[in-house]
Amino acid sequence: MNASSDSRLEIARRAAAEHGYDLDEPVLAGGRYAGSVEHEGIVCISGQVPRIGTAVVATGRVGDSVSLAAARAAARICTLRALAIVHQRHGLDRVQRLLRVNVYVRSDPTFTQHSEVADAASDLLAAVFGAEAGAHARTSVGVYTLPKDAAVELDLTLALIRP
């Protein structure tokens, strides 16, 4: 099967394998909130940090102790965790289109490449969902701190195909 005819799940599984992540691993909420909420076909995925198993794999400040390359990899892991939630609760094939992605970068005060970090997430989402369904509005911002000392956090909103 060539890449253009691979299913969304196959593409996501390959990306997950590159990062040592399993899309079937349960994504547990770290507090009193839901990992995702669906209302009338719109799904909001809670913020995801770059956690594999129980370890947050990219901690610290981007532009200081975390390189741009490591932050981009962290953004992909955050995205894979969000995709795992969608896969497990709704099915990736039920996604009609992405609507919005927010990427938070715990950055050094002089770091200005937030968009390049977020591009790693956007590129992965375009690979999984295609150019049309994968197109989305996006915000990328630098923040002082994130949960668990994470370098990156991501949340997303999408629309499902209604049955």
Secondary structure, 3 states (H helix, E strand, C coil): CCHHHCCHHHHHHHHHHHCCCCCCCCCCCCCCCCCEEEECCEEEEEEECCEECCEECCECCECCCECHHHHHHHHHHHHHHHHHHHHHHCCHHHEEEEEEEEEEEEECCCCCCHHHHHHHHHHHHHHHHHHHHHCCEEEEEEECCCHHHECEEEEEEEEECCC
